[in-house]
Amino acid sequence: MTDATQCPHCRSEHAYQDRDLWICPECGHEWSAVAGATLDAPVEAGVRDAHGNVLADGDSVIVMKDLKVKGSSSVVKGGTKVRNIRLQDATDGHNIACKIDGIGAMNLKSEFVKKA
């Protein structure tokens, strides 16, 4: 794949062309292949919430929907605020480690939270 079809910010290979611009559906970056897209310094993709906001260690997030706790009958209700998250590399998609009041330590997927 040529550099013109890779996003210069997140290096996604899913970029597509719309008239004179290339558009990345993952990070929303738009660029022109003629204007020298490689001049922009790439930005680290990082962990993003359901709305595309970049998350960092120590952030607070809000759970967007009810989540069943595996191996338990308890549920994390939508709207629950989780403070002081820790980001982790996980192969199963659970890339947020946190403690939730009343439940304890658990891992969450970033696609089910939004930045508070």
Buried (B, 14 or more C-beta within 10 A) or exposed (E): EEEBBBBBBBBBEEBEEEEEEBBBEBBEBEBEBEEEBEEEEEBEBEBBBBEEBBBEEEBBBBBBEEBEEEEEEEEBEEEBEBEEBBBEEEEEEEBBBBEBEEBEEBBBBBEBBBBE
